[in-house]
Structures are given as structure tokens and as C-alpha cells.
Amino acid sequence: MIIGERVRLRSIEREDLPRFVEWLNDPEVRINLAAYLPMSRAREEMWFEEMMKRPPEEHALGIDVGSGDTWNLIGSCGLSDINWQERGAELGIMIGAKDEWNKGYGTEAMRLLCKHSFETLNLYRLYLHVYEDNPRAIRSYEKVGFVHEGRLRAARYENGRYTDVLSMSILRPEWDAGK
């Protein structure tokens, strides 16, 4: 496990999948994700099986909050498309438990994931994409040290309208300077 002050990152287990299906079928949660179709338990189990075939560094991590023996799953995060030659990867995060929004858990989870990526996996560049109409996530990424590096104009279509997708990244020297 990767343990922070109020958050820990851990392996996702098959028993977690019903929670993810619940979250991914909630329009308020799904609006800020690339997922736009209803999620079935069978489809989530197929995702889990495919994830387990990927390298361990690309396995999604559950985000738990709590302390001692009492921890509660509130979301997930992880790395994808790791390029070992260029030492870069894409990050993703979802806080599915809406009653845990706006408490700083996503920011802490991103800090833990960045620390793990830079200091354990020895990556150099981490990047992500975020929808322009998700200011809560943008602020969180900025707090961690991500900088804006581009805008994909009208790259997302949702609810009858096009919106921009922002590209953000953080480099290892920026991480080290901000610690």
C-alpha cells in the first residue's frame, strides 16, 4: 500500500467492483470521466480481467480514506500508457463517493500517485487530460504542481455541446522543487 496522512492507495479487488459500477452509473460522477455509457457488472468485470493482464505498474489503485483498521473506498487512480524509454505516463483519478468530494482527498491521492511515480518508478513526466468545465479537478491538479500545456479545442461532446479538453503535466524537477 501507498500510505498518506488521510488517504491510502491499494490494489483493487474483485469485491470492489460493485461500488465502481454504482459510481460509474451515477451521472454526476460520470460527467467528468471519459465513460459515457451505463456500466454493467459484466463489463466492469471484463475491465478488471483486462487490467490484471497489464503490467503491475498500470494496475488501477483504490483510494481509501480513514485510519487504523477503518478504511473506506472512495475512488480510484492509476497510471496508463507508461513509456519506459521516455519515462512518462498518463494519470487518471475518480472520486466516486460524492459525500467525500471537496475534502482534499483527490489532491492527496494525486500527490501520493505522483510521489510513487517519480520516486519509486523513476518516471520523469506525468500528464493528464481534464475537461475545461471541471474547475474542481483543475484546481486540485494545480495544487499538486501540474501546469497547463495545451488545449484541445472542442474535443469533447457531452449533453449536446462541445467543450475543450485541457492537457496538463508535471516534470520530475518541478515535483522535486515543490516538495
N, C-alpha and C positions, 0 to 999 in steps of 0.2 A: 504494500500500500504506500501511497504518497500522502503524507500527513501534514496538514497546515494547522493554523490556530483554531479554526472553526469548521474546516472542511477537510475531507479526505477523499482521495481518488482511489478507486479499487476496480478490480475486474468485474465485468458484468456477468451475471449468472443467468441461466435459463429462467430461474424463478422471478427475475426482474422483468421479464418480457410483458406480463400483463399490465404493469404500470406504464411501460413505454407505449403500449397500444392505446391505453386510456389517454395519455398525454397527446399522442400523435393524432387522435381523433377529436381533440378539442380545438376548434377554430382559432381561439385566442392564442394558443401555443403554436399551432401550425403556421400562422400568418407570417412569422419571421423565419421560417425554415424553407428549404427547397422542396420539401414534401408538400404536395397539394391535393393528394387523393386520400380518401379514407383508408385507414390501415387495418388489415385483418390480423388476427393472431397468427394465422398460417404464413402470411407474408413476413411478419416480424420474425418468426422462427426461421424462415429461409434466409433473411438478412443475418441472423445470428450464426447460422451454419456457415455462410459465406465469410463472415468476419473471422470466424475461428480458423479458416484456411489461410488467412493473410498472415504476414509476419507479425510476431507478438507486439512489436513497436506500433503497429497500426490497429491493434485491438482497442475498441472503444472502452472508456473508463466510466464507471458510475461515479456520480458526485453525491457523497453523503454529508449530512450535517449532523452535529451532535457532539457527544463526548463520552468517554469511558466505554461502557457497554451498550449505550443507547445511541444508535445512528439511524438516520432516516434518508433513504434515497430520494433525491430531488431532481436529478437530471443526469446528463452525460456529457462527456467531452472526449476529444481524442485527436490524433494525427492521421492524416491520409496523404497519399501520393508522396511518400518520403523519397527524395532523390539523394542517394548517398554520395554520389560524385559531387554534386553542387551543395550538399549538406543543407537541404531545405525541405520544408514540409508545409502542408496546409493544416490549419487548426479549425476545429468546429466545436460548438458548445450549444447545449439546450438546457435550460432550466424549465422543467415540465411542471413542477409543483407551483402553481400560481400563488399560493399563500406564502411562498418563500421568495417571491420577486421583490426587488428593491431593498434587499437586506445586505447587499455586497457579496453574496455567496458566489455569484458568477465571476466577479472580479477576482476573488481569492482563488477560485478554481483555475482561472486563466493564468494567474501568477504561478500556481503550482505546476501547471502543464508547461509553461514556458521554462521554468526552472529545471524541470525534468528534461525537457527537450535540449536545452543548452548545456546543462551541467552533467547530465547522465548520458544522453545520446550524442552529445558533441555536435549538435546541429548549429548552423550559422545564421539561417534566415527562416523566419516563420511568417506565414501570410494567411490572410483570410479575406472573405468577401462578406459584406453586410449590406442590407437594404437601407437606402437613404432615409426611409421613413421608420427607422428603428433607433431613435436617439438614445434610448437606454443602453443598448448594446454598444453603440459608437462611443459613448462616454466611458463605459467600462473598459473598452479596448484602449482608449487614450490613457486612462489611469494606469494601465499595465505598461504603457510605453509604445504602443503601436502608433505609427504615423500613416497619414493618408498618402497614398502614392498614385492613385488613379481613380477614374470614374468611368464606369461602363454605362453609357447613356441608353436609357430605355431598354435595359437588358432584362427586365423582369415584367411579366404580365400577371396581374392579380386583381381580381374583383373589377374587371372591365377597364383597367387603366395600366399604363406603362410607368415604371419608376426606374430610377438609376440604381446601380449596384456599385458600392464603393469598395476599392481594394485598399487594404491596409497591411502593413508589415512591421516587423521588428527584427533588427540585426543583433547578433551576439554582442558587439561592442556597445550598442545602445542599452541592451539589457544589463551588461556589466556596469555601465555608468549610472544606471538608475537604481541599482541595488542599495 
